[in-house]
Amino acid sequence: MATRSMLISGASSGIGAAVARELARHGWPLALSARRRDALDDLASELRQRHPGLRVSVHVHDVTDYASSDALIRDAAEALGGLSAVFVNAGIGLGGRIGGKSFDKQRRTIETNLLGAMAVTDAAVRHFRAHGGGQVVGTCSVAAFRGVPGNVAYSASKAALSTYLEGLRAEGWREGIRVTVLYPGFVRTPIVEGVAHTPFAIEADRAARLIVRAIERQAPRAIVPRFPWTLARWLMPLIPSRLLARAGF
Ligand SMILES: NC(=O)c1ccc[n+]([C@@H]2O[C@H](COP(=O)([O-])OP(=O)(O)OC[C@H]3O[C@@H](n4cnc5c(N)ncnc54)[C@H](OP(=O)(O)O)[C@@H]3O)[C@@H](O)[C@H]2O)c1
């Protein structure tokens, strides 16, 4: 495996940017990717200024451009002189009730959060296989534990991504591919702006510290933060639908 270095998708904002700041503090060379070049360039300048000598590259990339995933991984590996890890984190939170004329939003949610994440993971695993192993870190969500009224497609995208990544851990084990699946609760980032209720929300920098600890330990999975969401993992499937119908985020 190459010495540690990471490509982060969805690095232009929120959790991805906060994790980039924390990894940079720990000395990780970083390839930052997302669609918004300006935000990536600003973050890259900040990191280079704070950590002189740290390798930081910028890669404008839309995860729904599935065919370009191999090029993204190749460019990141070239820029950093090798790639040991990929953080599959880009995501959107478009909601809408089933049957409520929001199918287009739901389709885009699946295309980004699930298919986009799979495309980047697929290319990364191909690269890691050829280079003696690597680590895939993926951002799922506590919303994967139960279909959340008003945002069921988002829950479905994260539940499917969770199954995909948990399966990859076994599939890639003998090839030195390690997988860390993240299940964050609410984190104060642009994706939850306008969401009426965000119980137990934490700041992105706190989430990033917990996430980086899990990444560096190569933990198989991490619920972020552990309390109260570990309890929610067991309780959410047990809540009667008639009570859950009153919720909705
Ligand atoms: N905040 C929470 O409460 C929470 C909880 C659980 C899980 N999550 C997950 O955490 C991840 C990061 O979200 P966040 O909270 O940090 O929200 P955010 O601040 O809105 O960040 C989302 C990131 O994804 C990128 N992105 C979106 N669509 C993309 C596309 N098609 N191609 C490439 N990049 C794309 C955005 O960059 P560009 O717009 O520049 O492309 C941005 O960098 C998401 O997967 C989200 O589902 C968030």
The ligand as a MOL file (V3000), in Angstrom:
LIG
                    3D

  0  0  0     0  0            999 V3000
M  V30 BEGIN CTAB
M  V30 COUNTS 48 52 0 0 0
M  V30 BEGIN ATOM
M  V30 1 N -24.8550 16.9230 7.6190 0
M  V30 2 C -25.4860 15.8680 8.0790 0
M  V30 3 O -26.3260 15.9810 9.0140 0
M  V30 4 C -25.1980 14.4940 7.5170 0
M  V30 5 C -25.5880 13.3690 8.2720 0
M  V30 6 C -25.3270 12.1050 7.7620 0
M  V30 7 C -24.6750 11.9540 6.5550 0
M  V30 8 N -24.3160 13.0620 5.8380 0 CHG=1
M  V30 9 C -23.6270 12.8590 4.5540 0
M  V30 10 O -22.3800 13.5000 4.6090 0
M  V30 11 C -21.9400 13.7550 3.2820 0
M  V30 12 C -21.4220 15.1780 3.2020 0
M  V30 13 O -22.5130 16.0620 3.4070 0
M  V30 14 P -22.3870 17.4030 4.2280 0
M  V30 15 O -23.2150 17.2830 5.4320 0
M  V30 16 O -20.9730 17.7730 4.3730 0 CHG=-1
M  V30 17 O -23.1730 18.3950 3.2350 0
M  V30 18 P -22.6420 19.5360 2.2470 0
M  V30 19 O -21.9130 20.5600 3.0420 0
M  V30 20 O -23.8060 19.9290 1.4440 0
M  V30 21 O -21.5570 18.7950 1.3450 0
M  V30 22 C -21.9150 17.9650 0.2670 0
M  V30 23 C -20.6840 17.7930 -0.5900 0
M  V30 24 O -20.9790 16.8860 -1.6650 0
M  V30 25 C -20.5690 17.4820 -2.8840 0
M  V30 26 N -21.3990 17.0050 -3.9880 0
M  V30 27 C -22.7570 17.0030 -4.0820 0
M  V30 28 N -23.1330 16.5070 -5.2560 0
M  V30 29 C -21.9990 16.1770 -5.9320 0
M  V30 30 C -21.7320 15.6270 -7.1960 0
M  V30 31 N -22.7220 15.2980 -8.0570 0
M  V30 32 N -20.4530 15.4160 -7.5530 0
M  V30 33 C -19.4350 15.7270 -6.7130 0
M  V30 34 N -19.6170 16.2610 -5.5000 0
M  V30 35 C -20.8930 16.4880 -5.1130 0
M  V30 36 C -20.6810 18.9870 -2.6690 0
M  V30 37 O -19.7790 19.6860 -3.4910 0
M  V30 38 P -20.1410 20.4800 -4.8350 0
M  V30 39 O -21.4810 21.0980 -4.6690 0
M  V30 40 O -19.0130 21.4650 -4.9390 0
M  V30 41 O -20.0810 19.4520 -5.9040 0
M  V30 42 C -20.2210 19.1030 -1.2210 0
M  V30 43 O -18.8250 19.1850 -1.1560 0
M  V30 44 C -23.1350 13.4720 2.3640 0
M  V30 45 O -22.9730 12.1970 1.7660 0
M  V30 46 C -24.3050 13.4520 3.3340 0
M  V30 47 O -25.3650 12.6730 2.8500 0
M  V30 48 C -24.5480 14.3350 6.3010 0
M  V30 END ATOM
M  V30 BEGIN BOND
M  V30 1 1 1 2
M  V30 2 2 2 3
M  V30 3 1 2 4
M  V30 4 1 4 5
M  V30 5 2 4 48
M  V30 6 2 5 6
M  V30 7 1 6 7
M  V30 8 2 7 8
M  V30 9 1 8 9
M  V30 10 1 8 48
M  V30 11 1 9 10
M  V30 12 1 9 46
M  V30 13 1 10 11
M  V30 14 1 11 12
M  V30 15 1 11 44
M  V30 16 1 12 13
M  V30 17 1 13 14
M  V30 18 2 14 15
M  V30 19 1 14 16
M  V30 20 1 14 17
M  V30 21 1 17 18
M  V30 22 2 18 19
M  V30 23 1 18 20
M  V30 24 1 18 21
M  V30 25 1 21 22
M  V30 26 1 22 23
M  V30 27 1 23 24
M  V30 28 1 23 42
M  V30 29 1 24 25
M  V30 30 1 25 26
M  V30 31 1 25 36
M  V30 32 1 26 27
M  V30 33 1 26 35
M  V30 34 2 27 28
M  V30 35 1 28 29
M  V30 36 1 29 30
M  V30 37 2 29 35
M  V30 38 1 30 31
M  V30 39 2 30 32
M  V30 40 1 32 33
M  V30 41 2 33 34
M  V30 42 1 34 35
M  V30 43 1 36 37
M  V30 44 1 36 42
M  V30 45 1 37 38
M  V30 46 2 38 39
M  V30 47 1 38 40
M  V30 48 1 38 41
M  V30 49 1 42 43
M  V30 50 1 44 45
M  V30 51 1 44 46
M  V30 52 1 46 47
M  V30 END BOND
M  V30 END CTAB
M  END
